[in-house]
Amino acid sequence: MKSVVIVLIALLVSCSQAIIYEDVLAAEFEAFKLEHEKSYEDIDEENLRMQIFKLNKETIDKHNERYARGLETYEMGINQFSDMLPEEFKQIMLSNINTTDFDSSIDSIYLPQDIEIPNEVDWRGKGAVTAVKNQGSCGSCWAFSATGALEGHHFIKSGRLIPLSEQNLMDCSGGYNNHGCHGGFPSAALMYVRNNRGIDTESSYPYEGRLGYCRYRRSFSGATVSGVKRVPRTESALAYALAEKGPVSVCVDASKFQHYRGGIFSDPSCGQHVNHAVLAVGYGPDFWLIKNSWGSWGEQGYMRLARNHGNMCKVASYAVFPTV
């Protein structure tokens, strides 16, 4: 009889813990919806999204347990993508980066022998980086990467930091094998600006997150490009370009970035193929400082990506910057 009572008590405790967990989860999901302004078509979709949120939270919690024990180099967290399946995240947020003509179509920079570069670089502190932007649910990362690089190099030359128009690139550079929300390549976008002899400011041609008709007006141009330079595919070359030239547009494999919150991202499986364009704005002894275009994601819109770690996520494989 005593053993039966013990079993019943254990079952009651287990059930109460499960109820408490579900209540806590429901409260966290409500807070998530409020913070990220989420709304769903009907109760069925809301229930589905809550179950996906639960699965993602379990993944995050397990990873962070390993992080707390020193077994991971970065921390995960709840963000605007926490109600997406991994495949949904890839389909919506990542895009087709066409690298076919990368080596043959762009001149490479000259790398001096035995040049000494600083141990750390951060172009934000020099005033060359605009505020973090948000591409929304549109695969226009290539446009944000291109404008970020041009904003930085225009500042270095002129002393003026002018936010430039991603929508201008989306609407007007289709002839350069760019496809709006369905992918493109930063160097192609910069070549459009060169040949067009300008790109409009963000304020005169604001972002809409969808492909529209070209409305470029030269009177609202904020910057020009004289050429595009390719960085040789090594991490040492990327460090040189960042130290000596300015912010650099880079392409990465972002398949595992969905839950990143902070720390130095390192994953041995990262680097199968590039599917996202971002902006390298500096480096530290063991990381690259990356500006993303996903709003507040990560470290206030930034991430630290492992440096000198086998070209993590292919960060040094497709790097370019404009000359102005």
N, C-alpha and C positions, 0 to 999 in steps of 0.2 A: 504493500500500500504506500509506504514511504517513497519508494522509487517512482511510483506512478505520479505522486504529487510533485516530485522533483522534475519529472519530464514535463508535466503540465505547466509548471512555473517557467521552465526554460522556453517552452513554446510561446507562452504569453509575453515573455521578455523579448523574444525574437520578433513576434508580430508587432509589438509596440515600437521596437526599433525600426522595423520596416515602414510603419506608418509615419513615424517621425521623419525618416529619410525622405519619403515621398512628399511630405508637407514642406520640408526644407527645399527639396528640388523644385516643387511648384512655385515657391516664393522666389527662388533664384531665377526661374524662367520668366516670371512676371517682371522682375527687376531688369532682366536682360532685354525683354521686349520694350520696356519703357525707355531704357538707356539708348537703345539702337533704333527706336521708332519702328518696330516691327509690327506688321499687321498681316493677317492671313485671310484667304478667300472664305473659308468656312471652318467649322469646328473640327472636321476631319483633318484638314491640313494642319490646323493648330496642334492637334494631338500627335500627328506625325512629326511635326517640328519639335515638339517637346520630347518625343522619344529619341530623335536624333541628337538633341541637346543633351539628353541623359547619357547617351553613348559617348559623345564627345567629352563630356565632363569626366566620365570614368577614364577615358584615355588621358586626359589632362592630369587628373589626380594621380594616376599610376606613374606617369612620367615625372611629375613633380616629387613624388616619393623617392625616385631614383636620383633626381637632382639634389634633394636634401641630403642624400647619402654620398654625394660627390661623384655619382656615376653618370651624370649628364652635365653638359657645359652650358645649357640654357634652360630657361623656365618657360612653361606653357601657361596660358590663361584664357579665360572667356573673352571673346571679342565679337565683332559683328558677323563673323563667319561660323559661329558656334551652333547654328541651326542648319548647317549644310553638311551633307555627306562629302567625304573626300573627293569623290568623282564630280559632284556638283561644283565644289570649289574650283577644281581644275577647269571644268568646262566654262564656268562663268567668269572667273577672275584671271585665268591664264590665257595665253593666246598663241597664235602661230607666229613664230619669229623666223622669217625666211633668211637664212644665212648663206645661201647658195653662192652668191657673188661677192661675199665679204672680202676675201683676200685680193681678188683681182680688180675690184672696182675702186679701192681707196688706197692712197699712198700711206706708207708707214712712216712713223716718226723716226728720226735718227737718235740712237742711244749712245751717248758719249761713254768712253771707257773709264772705269775707275772713278765715277762721280760719286760724291758723298751726298746723301739725302738725309733730312731730319728723321729722328726716331718716331715722331708723331706729326700728323698734319690734320687740320680741321678747318675747312674753308668756311664753315659757319661763323667761326669767331672773327673771320676777316671781312664778313659782310657780304659774301658772294653767293649766299644761298637764300632763296625765297622761302616763305612759309610752306609747310607740308600741305599738299593738295589731295584731292580724293577723286579717283576716276570713276567711282560708283560701280555698277554692275555692267561695265563696258570694257572690252579688251583693248583699251587705248593706252596701255602702259608705255608703248613705244613713243607716243606723242609727249607724254610727261617726262620721259627720260631725255628726249631731245630738247624740250624747252628748258629743262633744268640745267643741262650742260651749256646751252646758249646763254641763259640768264647769268650763269657764273662767269663765263668768258667775256660777255659784254660788260659786266661789272669790273672785271680785272682791267679791261682796256679803258673804260670811260669813267669809272667811279660811280656809276648809276645802276642800282639794282631795280630792274623793271620786270614784273611778272609778264610772261608772254603767253600767247593764246594756243592752247592745245586744240581747241575747236577749229582754228584756222588750219592747222596741219591735217586734222581729220577730214575736213570738208574739201580741201584743195590739193592734197598730195596723192590722190588716187592714181595718177599717172606714173607714180614712182613705186608702184607695187605695194602701196599701203591700202588697208581695207577697213578704215574706221574702227568700229568696235570688234572687228574680227582679225586684228593683228596688223603688224607692219614692222618696220625696222628703223631705229633712230637715225642711222646714217642716211637712209633714203629721205627721211623727213628733213634733215639738215641740208641735203643736196637740193631739195625743193626750195628751201629758204634762200640758198645761194642763187639759184637760177631765177627765182622770183624777185630777187633783190629786196627781200624784207619779209617780216612776219609781224602781224598786228599784236598789239598789247592785249593782255587778258581782259582788261576793263572795257576795251572797245569791241571785243569779240569773245564774249564769255562762254564758258564751257556748258554744253547741253547734254553730253553723254550719249549722243546718237548722231548718226551721219546726216548731214544736211547739205544744202547747196553752198557753193563757194561765195563768200561775201568779203573777201580781202579788199581792204582799201589802203592804198599806199600812204595816205595822209595820216593813218593811225599806226604806221609801222613803228615798232619799238626796238628793233635790232636787225642787223644784217649778218651774213656769213660770207667769208671770202674763200673758204675751203673746209675740207673735212680730213682729219688725220686718224689713221688706224694705229693702235698700240700693239706692238708685238705680243704674242700670246704667252707671256710669262708674268708671274706675280712681281718680279723685280721691275719689269718694264711698266707695269701698272703703277707701282709705287713711285717710279721716276716721273711718270706723267702727272700724277696727283701732286707731287711735290713741286715740280718745275713748271707745269702748264696750268692746272686748275681742275675743277670738277670734271669727271669722266663718265660718259654714258656706258653702262655695262649691261650685258644680258646674262641671266642666271636661270638655273633650274629651281623654280620656286614651289615645286610640288609638295614639299614638306613644311612650307611656311605658314600654313593655315592657323595653327594655334600658338605661334611664337609670341611671347610676351617680353622677354628680356634675357640678357646674358649673351654669350658668344655662341652663335649657331654653328653646330658641327654635326654632320650626319654622314657616315661613310657611303650611304646609298644615294646621296645628293650629287647630281651631275650626269644623269643619263642623257638629257637633252635640254637646251634652253627653251623656256616658255614664258619669260617675263623680263621686261626691261626696267631698270632702275637707275639711280644716279649714285656713283661713288663720290663722296665729298671729303674723304680723308681716310686715315688709317692710324692704328696704334701698333704697339710691338707685336701683337698676336691677333689683330682683327682688322677688317675693312669696315669703314663707317658708311652705311648704305642708307640713302634717302628713298623711301618708297612713296607710292601714290595711293595709299589705302587709308587716308585719314589718320586717326589716332592709334591704329594698329601698332603693336610692338612697343618700342621705347619712344613713345610720343611721335610715331610716324617713321622712326628709324629702326635699323637693326645693326648689330655687330655680327659680322660674318667671319669665320675663322680664316686667318691669313697664314700663308706659308704652310698650308695643310693639304697639299696635293691639288691646288686650284679648286678649292671647295665650291661646289655648285657651278663650276665653269666660269667663275667670276672674271677671270682674266682672258677668256677665250674670244670675246667679241666686244672689245672696248674701243670707243671712238670719242673724239671731241672736235668741236668746231674751231676754226681760226676766224678771227673777226678783224 
